[in-house]
Amino acid sequence: MSEPSKSLSVATIIPAVMSHPDNPHPVMGTKVLLSDGSELNGVTSVELKASVEGGVWHAVITVLPREIPTICANARFVEVDISDLKSTAREHARVAP
């Protein structure tokens, strides 16, 4: 089973609007925009990291997906008759190959 893949990158992180310049910046309302212009949904945290080695900021974005992917599976149901060990009319289930 092969599904088409779609590769996107984070284009912009837009902080929530500040209610007052002297207040701390609120977290709720921050948006993560992707390279195709859509908003990344289900974001639970955004963490910015800096390293002396790379010299650039890295964003670690934690996402809780809201859509559960559908998985297709093939199954075969077999009905089995059960009897006790002493039964003379004992039957064994046969499963077709």
Residue pairs with C-beta under 8 A, 6 or more apart in sequence:
1 72
8 34
8 35
8 36
8 38
9 34
9 35
10 32
10 33
10 34
10 35
10 40
10 59
10 61
11 33
11 34
11 35
11 37
12 32
12 33
13 30
13 31
13 32
13 33
13 46
13 59
14 30
14 31
14 32
14 33
15 25
15 30
16 25
16 26
16 27
16 28
16 29
16 30
17 26
17 29
18 25
18 26
19 26
30 43
30 46
31 39
32 39
32 40
32 43
32 46
32 61
33 39
33 40
34 40
40 61
40 63
41 66
42 63
42 64
42 65
42 66
43 61
43 62
43 63
44 62
44 63
44 64
45 60
45 61
45 62
46 59
46 60
46 61
46 62
47 59
47 60
47 61
47 62
48 57
48 58
48 59
48 60
49 57
49 58
49 59
49 60
50 56
50 57
50 58
51 58
78 93
78 95
79 93
80 93
81 91
81 93
83 89
83 90
83 91
